[in-house]
């Protein structure tokens, strides 16, 4: 399979930084500290902003107040490893042709990138930058605009169903990693891969011409 695109937009957690276990532990500890069952929060937390996770998992709570307190106790400078292949792929991409769209808070997102030894993107859309988080397409639409390209010409790399839906709603082509969810839950992506190493960058001109990626031959999944 060949994918030509003008830019690449990455989710952060589970796509560039191996933070899945850390995020789940954070939510589990927080829920237990509130006397709540962690399972509903773990069901919704991946790919969503904290405020939307709380609204879905515990609608009886004041989500805005809880998020403010949650952030105060978050560990922002924890060094988490980069996902395999992330460092090499980002180094091969022209700086002006990629960005990050995360459901996390900006300062924690930047800390995770630095801690993982990954470069800071020229475009980073975080939880504070949008009115509606994933699965709304708002973040991907904003990031494409900041990169001066159309969403339909972007490749999005995601790992969670809400992010896949957000990217598809924006009109982008979506490749999903099985780092957080099994392939069966990622079927709305155009292609599912097990590693960033399966996403081969074969051409990365820095002159406005398309980036070219090759994956193992497979048909696009039906819309």
Beta strands, then each sheet from edge to edge (+ up, - down):
strand 1: 2-5
strand 2: 7-10
strand 3: 98-101
strand 4: 124-125
strand 5: 154-158
strand 6: 173-177
strand 7: 191-193
strand 8: 200-203
strand 9: 211-214
sheet 1: 1+ 9- 8+
sheet 2: 4+ 3+ 2+ 5+ 6+ 7+
end
